[in-house]
Amino acid sequence: MSLTKIFFGGQRSRGRGYKKLTQEDVDYIRSMIKSGLMTREELMDKYGISKSTYYNIVSGKTWKDCK
C-alpha cells in the first residue's frame, strides 16, 4: 500500500497534487454526506482528496458557490 493511500486516504492524480474536482463532484460529495449513503473515508478514497480538502468542501469554506 502506498504512503499516499495510508496518510491521505486517496490516490494522487497524474502530475503534482491531487485530482481537481468539478462542481458536480462537490455537489455529489455534499449530497452523499447529507444522505448518509457514503462515509468520509469512502468519499476521500473515491475522489483522492485529503481530509482537509474534504472538510473545507463540507463546511463551505471552499466551493461556496456550489449547492
N, C-alpha and C positions, 0 to 999 in steps of 0.2 A: 504494500500500500504506500502511496506517495505521501510525502510530508505535507503537501498542499491539501490532500484529502483529510489527513489527520488533523491539521491545525485549522483549516478554514472550512471544511465540510463541503468542498466543491472542487471543480476542476478548472484549471486555467484555460483560457482560450488561446488560440494561436497568437504569438507575439507576446507583448507585455500586458500584464494586468488581467483582470477578469473580463468575462463577456459583457458587452454593452447590452443593457436592457432596453426594450421598446416600451412604449406606453401600454401596449396590450399585455406585455409581460407583467408590468407593475399592477395593472388592473386585475390580472389573474391572481397574482400573489395576494393582493388585498382581499379578493373575494374568497379565496381558499382559506385564509385565516379567519375571516368573519364567519364562514360556514362551518369551520372546524373539520373540513374534509382532508386537509393536509397539515402536517406538523411543520414547525420552523425548520427542523433538520431536513425534512423531505424537500421543502422548497429551496433551501440553501444548496442542497445537493443537485437538484434538478436544474437550477439556473447558474450554479457555480459562483454564488455570491458569498461574501463574508458575513459574519454575524453583525458587524456594524452597518454594513450596507442594508441588510435585512431590517434592522431596527429603524434605520433612517427612512426607509420606504414605508414601513408600517406606521411610524409615528407622524409621517407627513413632513419630516424635516427636509427630505428631498422628494422630488416628483410631486410637488404641491399642486400642480395644475391637473393632475390625474384624479379620477373619481375616488 
